[in-house]
Amino acid sequence: MQNNKVVLVVGAGDAIGSAIATEFAKKGLTVCLARRSADAVQSYAETLRSDGFDAHGFPLDARNEEQVIALFDKIEREIGTIEVVVFNIGANVPMGIVETSAKKFFKIWEMACFSGFLVGREAARKMLERKRGTILFTGATASVRGGAMFAAFASAKHGLRSLAQSMARELGPKNIHVAHVIIDGAVDTQWIRENHPDFESLNAQEGIVKPNELAQNYVMLYEQPRSAWTFELDIRPWVEKW
C-alpha cells in the first residue's frame, strides 16, 4: 500500500461530486471517484489529471456489497490510505404515492440509504484499524422534511440521516469524524439549469448553490479539530425559505 492520503467520493456526478473531489485534490489528497457509469467516472478522473491532480475513476454499483468491499480493498492495496469517504448518491425522483410501485420505492431506498450503509460500514472498517478518518454523507431537504410527491426519497434520506447519527455516536469516541450535510436548496447542475423555472433570476442574485462553494464545506468538515467537530451542517442560499 502506498502512503498517499485518499479521498473516495461515491456518487461522483458532474456537479456536486466532481466539485468535492476537486476541492480535496487542491488540498493534496489523491482522489478516487466512483459511480455506475464507467465512461463518466473515467472522464471526470481524466479532467482532474489534466489539471495536475492525482485521480482515479472506478465503476461501482454501490448497492452491491461485493463491489463495495472490493473497491475499498483495491484502493487501500494499490493507491493509498483512505482518509476521507464522501457518500453523495441522490436518487431524487418525484412521484405520487399511488404511482409509487414497490420496485421503485425499493430501488430509491437501495440507492439513497442502503448503499450509504455499505459505503459507511466499509469506511469504518478501514478507519477503525488506524483510529482516524472522516466519513461525510450528503443529505437533502428530504432528510428532515417529507414533501408531497417525495415519499420514497424522503424515507430513504431520513434513513441515511439516522444511519449517520448512529455512526457518529459510535465512531466519534474512536476518533472517526462522521458528519451529515443537508443541502436545502437548488444546486447549479445541468438538470436545474434546464428545468428550474426561475433559474436565471435566482442565479443572478446568488440564489442557487454553487457546487465549488458547497464543496468547500466538505473540506472544512475534514479539517475541523476534534475538539469542535460538527455532526450536521445545513447549507442553503440566502434567499431560500425554510
Secondary structure, DSSP 8 states (H G I E B T S, - for coil): ---EEEEEEES--TTHHHHHHHHHHHTT-EEEEEES-HHHHHHHHHHHHHTT--EEEEE--TT-HHHHHHHHHHHHHHTEEEEEEEE---------TTT--HHHHHHHHIIIIIHHHHHHHHHHHHHHHHT-EEEEEEEEGGGT---TT-HHHHHHHHHHHHHHHHHHHHHGGGTEEEEEEEE-S-B--HHHHHH-TTHHHHHHTT-SB-HHHHHHHHHHHHH--GGG--SEEEE--TT---
